[in-house]
Amino acid sequence: MKPSFLALRELSFARGRFALMGAVVALVAVLMVLLSGLSAGLVNDGVSGLQKLPVTSLAFQHDVEESSAYSRSIVTTDAVEPWREQPGVAAAAPFGNTLVNGRTDSGVEIDLALFGVELGSFLDPDVEDGSRLAGDGEVVISASAAEQGIDVGDTIVLEPSGMELRVVGTLAGQHTFGHVDIAYLSLRSWQEARAGVRAGDEVPDRVYREATAVAVQADDGGNVDLAAGDAAAKTTSMTLEDSFGASPGYTAETSTLQLIQAFLYAISALVVGAFFTVLTIQRRGEIAVLRAMGASKRYLLQESLLQSVVLLVVSAAVGIGVGLGMGVAVSATEMPFALEPWPIAGATLLLLGLGVAGAAVAVLRITRVDPLTALGGNR
C-alpha cells in the first residue's frame, strides 16, 4: 500500500471538512502574525532608543526602584570616575533622561524624551541630516519627530519653563522611549531642562552635578563586575536589556501580549487535537478494516500525521500570507506595528509544532482500534 495514498485520498474526498478545519488554523495564523507584529512594534516604540545606545549596562541610583529607574534615579557625576576605573570598562559617561512637552516656533506641539549626553562622548549620536551637537541649547531629534513637521533650524520651546532648544540635526531610524520621540542634547542643557530653569534664573550648583545614570561600555568581549562597580560608585546597575523593564509601560505591554500569544498557541493545539480526535472516532470502522487487511499501526499513524502536517502547513501558509498583507496595511498607519522575520518565523514553527503535537495525541487512538471490529468480532 503506497505510504501517502490514504492520507491524500481522504484529504481530497473530505475536502469540505478539512477546508473548514484549515480555515480555523489559517485564522489562528493571521492572529499570530498580527500579534507578532504588534509585539515587535510596541517593543520598538517603547525602547528602540535604548536599544541603539552603545552601552552594556547602566548604573542607577543606589536602591532605586528598578521598575521605574529611568524616572526616579538621580546619581551625581562623581559616580562616573569609579566606573571608569573598573576592570573591563572601555568607557563610562553620565546619561540623563526626562520627558518634556514643547512647541516649535512654527506651532507644532510635541512630547519629547530628552537624552542628555556629554558632547564628544561615546553617547553623542551620529546624525543622518544636519549636524551633530556642538554646544548647549542644541538638540538632535529622531526621524519620527521630524516627520511631525519639525525641521533643522526650528526652535523648540519647552513648557512651562520657556527654555529654547535649536534643532541642528535628525537621527537615522526610529528612536523612541516610552512611545515618545527622543531628542539628544548636551548634558548641561538637559540638567537645566530637568530643573525647569528659566532665562535669568539663578541655578544651584547641585543641578550641574546630577544625572539619571552612568552609562557603561564594556571592552569588546570583556565582562564587567557590576557588583564591584556598584560598591565603588554606590549605584545599582542593570544590563541594558534588563533596563528595558524600567521604560514606561514596557513590562505590562509585553507581558500582556505574551500571555495572549501563549493562549493562542494552546488553543491551536487543542483545536487541531480535537478535530483529529473526532475524525479518528468517525473513521474507526475504516481503520479497523485496514487493520484487518494487514495495515500496520505504524502505517496508519504515519498517514494520520501526514494529514495533519499537510493541513497545518497549507493552512498556516495561507494565514501567514493574509496576515502579512494585513500587516503591511497596518504598518502604514500610526499604530506601533513592525513586521520582523524572526519573530514571525519562530511563531510559525511553534504553531506548527503544537498543532502536530495535538494531532499526534489524538491519532494515538488508532493503536487501540481492534481489527476484529471489521470482522464482526464485536457481536
C-alpha positions as CSV (number, residue, x, y, z in Angstrom):
1,M,0.0,0.0,0.0
2,K,1.5,3.3,-1.0
3,P,2.6,5.3,2.1
4,S,0.7,8.5,1.4
5,F,-2.3,7.0,-0.5
6,L,-4.8,7.0,2.4
7,A,-3.9,10.5,3.7
8,L,-4.0,12.3,0.3
9,R,-7.2,10.4,-0.8
10,E,-9.1,11.4,2.3
11,L,-7.9,15.0,2.1
12,S,-9.4,15.1,-1.4
13,F,-12.6,13.2,-0.6
14,A,-13.4,15.1,2.6
15,R,-12.2,18.4,1.3
16,G,-15.1,20.4,2.8
17,R,-14.4,19.1,6.3
18,F,-10.7,19.7,6.0
19,A,-11.3,23.1,4.4
20,L,-13.3,24.1,7.5
21,M,-10.5,23.0,9.8
22,G,-7.9,24.7,7.6
23,A,-9.8,27.9,7.8
24,V,-9.6,27.8,11.6
25,V,-5.9,27.2,11.5
26,A,-5.5,30.0,8.9
27,L,-7.3,32.4,11.2
28,V,-5.0,31.4,14.1
29,A,-2.0,32.1,11.8
30,V,-3.4,35.5,10.9
31,L,-3.8,36.4,14.5
32,M,-0.3,35.1,15.2
33,V,1.3,37.3,12.5
34,L,-0.7,40.4,13.8
35,L,0.2,39.7,17.4
36,S,3.9,39.2,16.5
37,G,3.9,42.5,14.6
38,L,2.1,44.3,17.4
39,S,4.6,42.9,19.9
40,A,7.6,43.9,17.9
41,G,6.0,47.3,17.2
42,L,5.4,48.0,20.9
43,V,8.9,46.9,21.8
44,N,10.4,49.2,19.1
45,D,8.1,52.1,20.2
46,G,8.9,51.6,23.8
47,V,12.7,51.0,23.8
48,S,14.2,51.5,20.3
49,G,16.1,54.5,21.6
50,L,17.6,52.4,24.4
51,Q,18.4,49.6,22.1
52,K,20.5,51.9,20.0
53,L,22.6,53.2,22.9
54,P,26.2,51.9,22.6
55,V,26.2,50.7,26.2
56,T,26.3,47.3,28.0
57,S,24.9,48.5,31.4
58,L,23.5,51.5,33.2
59,A,24.3,52.3,36.8
60,F,21.3,54.0,38.5
61,Q,20.8,55.5,42.0
62,H,21.6,53.1,44.9
63,D,18.5,51.1,45.8
64,V,16.3,52.7,43.2
65,E,13.0,51.0,42.3
66,E,14.1,49.1,39.3
67,S,10.8,49.1,37.5
68,S,10.9,52.9,37.3
69,A,14.6,53.6,37.4
70,Y,14.6,56.0,34.5
71,S,12.1,58.3,36.1
72,R,13.3,58.1,39.7
73,S,17.0,57.7,39.6
74,I,19.4,60.6,40.4
75,V,23.1,60.0,40.5
76,T,25.9,62.5,40.9
77,T,28.5,63.0,38.2
78,D,31.1,61.9,40.8
79,A,29.9,58.3,40.3
80,V,31.4,58.3,36.7
81,E,35.1,58.1,37.7
82,P,34.8,55.0,39.9
83,W,33.1,53.2,36.9
84,R,35.8,54.3,34.5
85,E,38.4,52.7,36.8
86,Q,36.7,49.3,36.8
87,P,38.5,46.5,35.0
88,G,36.9,45.7,31.7
89,V,35.3,49.1,31.2
90,A,36.1,50.8,27.9
91,A,34.2,54.0,28.7
92,A,31.7,55.5,31.1
93,A,29.8,58.7,30.9
94,P,26.8,60.4,32.6
95,F,23.4,59.9,31.0
96,G,20.3,62.0,31.5
97,N,16.7,61.1,30.7
98,T,13.5,63.1,31.3
99,L,10.1,63.6,29.5
100,V,9.1,67.1,28.5
101,N,6.4,68.9,26.5
102,G,7.3,71.5,23.9
103,R,6.2,73.6,21.0
104,T,8.1,74.8,18.0
105,D,8.3,78.3,16.7
106,S,6.1,77.2,13.9
107,G,3.4,76.0,16.3
108,V,4.0,72.2,16.2
109,E,3.3,70.7,19.6
110,I,5.5,67.7,20.6
111,D,6.3,65.4,23.5
112,L,10.0,64.5,23.8
113,A,12.2,62.2,25.8
114,L,15.4,64.2,26.4
115,F,18.6,62.2,26.4
116,G,21.4,64.3,28.0
117,V,24.9,63.3,26.9
118,E,28.4,64.7,27.2
119,L,29.5,66.3,23.9
120,G,32.1,64.2,22.2
121,S,31.5,61.1,24.4
122,F,30.6,57.7,23.1
123,L,26.9,58.5,23.7
124,D,27.0,61.5,21.4
125,P,25.0,60.3,18.4
126,D,25.7,60.5,14.7
127,V,23.1,62.2,12.6
128,E,21.5,61.5,9.2
129,D,20.7,65.1,8.3
130,G,22.1,68.3,9.6
131,S,25.0,68.4,12.1
132,R,26.0,66.8,15.4
133,L,25.6,68.5,18.7
134,A,28.2,71.3,19.0
135,G,27.1,73.2,22.1
136,D,24.5,73.9,24.7
137,G,21.0,74.8,23.6
138,E,21.0,72.5,20.7
139,V,19.1,69.2,20.1
140,V,19.2,66.4,17.6
141,I,15.8,64.8,17.1
142,S,14.5,61.4,16.0
143,A,13.3,60.9,12.4
144,S,9.7,60.3,13.6
145,A,9.8,63.7,15.4
146,A,10.9,65.3,12.1
147,E,8.0,63.7,10.3
148,Q,5.7,65.6,12.6
149,G,6.8,68.8,10.9
150,I,9.9,69.8,12.7
151,D,12.8,70.9,10.5
152,V,16.5,71.5,11.1
153,G,16.8,75.2,12.2
154,D,13.5,75.2,14.1
155,T,13.4,76.2,17.8
156,I,11.6,74.1,20.3
157,V,10.3,75.9,23.4
158,L,9.9,73.7,26.4
159,E,6.8,74.2,28.6
160,P,6.3,75.6,31.1
161,S,9.9,76.8,31.6
162,G,10.2,78.6,28.2
163,M,13.7,77.1,27.6
164,E,14.6,77.3,24.0
165,L,16.4,74.5,22.1
166,R,17.5,74.8,18.5
167,V,17.2,71.7,16.2
168,V,20.6,71.1,14.5
169,G,20.1,67.5,13.1
170,T,18.0,64.4,12.8
171,L,18.8,60.8,13.6
172,A,18.5,57.8,11.3
173,G,15.8,55.3,12.0
174,Q,13.4,55.0,14.9
175,H,14.5,56.4,18.3
176,T,11.7,56.4,20.9
177,F,11.4,55.9,24.6
178,G,8.1,55.0,26.3
179,H,6.3,55.7,23.0
180,V,7.8,59.2,22.9
181,D,10.2,60.7,20.4
182,I,13.8,61.1,21.6
183,A,15.9,64.3,21.4
184,Y,19.6,64.3,22.3
185,L,21.1,67.4,23.9
186,S,24.2,68.3,25.9
187,L,24.2,67.2,29.5
188,R,24.3,70.7,30.8
189,S,21.2,71.7,28.7
190,W,19.5,68.5,29.9
191,Q,20.3,69.4,33.6
192,E,18.7,72.8,33.1
193,A,15.7,71.4,31.3
194,R,15.1,68.8,34.0
195,A,15.4,71.5,36.7
196,G,12.9,73.8,34.8
197,V,15.4,76.6,34.6
198,R,14.1,79.8,33.1
199,A,16.1,82.6,31.4
200,G,17.7,84.7,34.1
201,D,17.2,82.1,36.9
202,E,19.9,81.6,39.4
203,V,20.9,77.9,39.1
204,P,22.0,75.9,42.2
205,D,25.4,74.2,41.7
206,R,23.8,70.8,42.5
207,V,21.8,70.9,39.2
208,Y,25.0,70.6,37.2
209,R,26.2,67.6,39.3
210,E,23.1,65.4,38.6
211,A,22.3,62.8,36.0
212,T,19.9,59.9,35.6
213,A,22.6,57.1,35.4
214,V,26.1,56.3,34.5
215,A,26.3,54.7,31.1
216,V,28.9,51.9,30.9
217,Q,30.5,50.4,27.8
218,A,32.5,47.2,28.3
219,D,35.6,46.2,26.4
220,D,34.9,44.1,23.3
221,G,34.4,40.6,24.6
222,G,35.0,41.7,28.1
223,N,32.9,41.3,31.3
224,V,32.4,44.0,33.9
225,D,31.9,43.1,37.5
226,L,28.8,45.1,38.1
227,A,28.6,44.4,41.8
228,A,32.2,45.7,42.3
229,G,31.4,48.8,40.3
230,D,28.2,49.4,42.3
231,A,30.1,49.0,45.6
232,A,32.7,51.6,44.4
233,A,30.3,54.1,43.0
234,K,27.4,53.5,45.4
235,T,25.0,52.7,42.5
236,T,22.6,50.0,41.3
237,S,23.4,48.5,37.9
238,M,21.3,46.8,35.3
239,T,22.3,45.5,31.9
240,L,20.9,47.4,29.0
241,E,18.4,44.6,28.3
242,D,17.3,44.5,31.9
243,S,16.8,48.2,32.0
244,F,14.1,47.9,29.3
245,G,11.7,46.9,32.1
246,A,12.2,50.4,33.6
247,S,10.7,52.0,30.4
248,P,7.1,53.3,31.0
249,G,4.6,50.5,30.2
250,Y,7.2,48.1,28.7
251,T,6.7,45.2,31.1
252,A,2.9,45.5,31.2
253,E,2.6,45.6,27.4
254,T,5.0,42.8,26.6
255,S,3.6,40.5,29.4
256,T,0.0,41.0,28.2
257,L,0.8,40.2,24.6
258,Q,3.0,37.2,25.5
259,L,0.1,35.8,27.6
260,I,-2.3,36.3,24.7
261,Q,0.1,34.5,22.3
262,A,0.6,31.6,24.8
263,F,-3.2,31.2,24.9
264,L,-3.4,31.4,21.1
265,Y,-0.9,28.6,20.7
266,A,-2.6,26.4,23.4
267,I,-6.0,27.0,21.6
268,S,-4.4,26.0,18.3
269,A,-3.1,22.7,19.7
270,L,-6.4,21.9,21.4
271,V,-8.5,22.8,18.3
272,V,-6.3,20.6,16.0
273,G,-6.2,17.8,18.5
274,A,-10.0,17.9,19.0
275,F,-10.5,17.8,15.2
276,F,-8.4,14.8,14.7
277,T,-9.9,13.1,17.7
278,V,-13.4,13.4,16.2
279,L,-12.0,12.4,12.8
280,T,-10.4,9.3,14.3
281,I,-13.6,8.3,16.1
282,Q,-15.6,8.7,12.9
283,R,-13.1,6.6,10.9
284,R,-12.9,3.8,13.5
285,G,-14.7,1.3,11.2
286,E,-12.5,2.1,8.2
287,I,-9.4,1.9,10.3
288,A,-10.5,-1.5,11.6
289,V,-10.9,-2.7,8.0
290,L,-7.4,-1.5,7.1
291,R,-6.0,-3.3,10.2
292,A,-7.8,-6.5,9.2
293,M,-6.3,-6.2,5.7
294,G,-2.8,-6.1,7.3
295,A,-2.1,-2.4,7.6
296,S,0.3,-1.8,10.5
297,K,-0.3,0.6,13.3
298,R,2.8,2.5,12.2
299,Y,1.5,2.9,8.7
300,L,-1.9,4.2,10.0
301,L,-0.2,6.6,12.4
302,Q,2.1,7.9,9.6
303,E,-0.9,8.5,7.4
304,S,-2.8,10.4,10.0
305,L,0.2,12.5,11.0
306,L,0.8,13.3,7.3
307,Q,-2.7,14.6,7.0
308,S,-2.2,16.9,10.0
309,V,1.1,18.2,8.6
310,V,-0.3,18.9,5.1
311,L,-3.4,20.6,6.7
312,L,-1.3,22.7,9.1
313,V,1.4,23.7,6.6
314,V,-1.1,24.7,3.8
315,S,-3.4,26.5,6.2
316,A,-0.6,28.3,8.1
317,A,0.9,29.4,4.8
318,V,-2.4,30.9,3.7
319,G,-3.0,32.5,7.1
320,I,0.6,34.0,7.2
321,G,0.1,35.4,3.7
322,V,-3.1,37.1,4.7
323,G,-1.6,38.3,7.9
324,L,1.4,39.8,6.1
325,G,-0.9,41.6,3.8
326,M,-2.9,43.0,6.7
327,G,0.4,43.8,8.5
328,V,1.6,45.9,5.6
329,A,-1.6,47.8,5.6
330,V,-1.4,48.4,9.4
331,S,2.2,49.5,9.2
332,A,1.2,52.4,7.0
333,T,-0.9,53.8,9.9
334,E,0.3,55.3,13.2
335,M,-0.2,52.1,15.1
336,P,3.1,50.7,16.6
337,F,3.4,47.7,14.3
338,A,6.5,46.1,12.8
339,L,6.8,43.0,10.6
340,E,10.1,41.3,11.6
341,P,11.0,37.9,10.1
342,W,12.5,36.1,13.1
343,P,9.5,36.6,15.5
344,I,7.1,35.5,12.7
345,A,9.3,32.5,11.8
346,G,9.6,31.4,15.4
347,A,5.8,31.8,16.0
348,T,5.1,29.8,12.8
349,L,7.3,26.9,13.9
350,L,5.7,26.9,17.3
351,L,2.2,27.0,15.8
352,L,3.1,24.0,13.5
353,G,4.8,22.1,16.3
354,L,2.0,22.5,18.8
355,G,-0.5,21.6,16.1
356,V,1.3,18.4,15.1
357,A,1.6,17.6,18.8
358,G,-2.1,18.0,19.3
359,A,-2.8,15.8,16.3
360,A,-0.3,13.2,17.4
361,V,-2.0,12.8,20.8
362,A,-5.4,12.5,19.0
363,V,-4.4,9.9,16.4
364,L,-2.8,7.6,19.1
365,R,-6.4,6.3,19.4
366,I,-5.6,4.4,16.2
367,T,-3.4,2.0,18.2
368,R,-6.4,0.9,20.2
369,V,-8.6,0.1,17.2
370,D,-9.3,-3.7,17.1
371,P,-9.2,-5.3,13.6
372,L,-11.9,-7.8,14.8
373,T,-14.3,-4.9,14.7
374,A,-14.3,-5.2,10.9
375,L,-14.9,-9.0,11.1
376,G,-17.9,-8.8,13.4
377,G,-15.9,-9.7,16.4
378,N,-17.8,-7.2,18.5
379,R,-21.1,-9.0,18.1
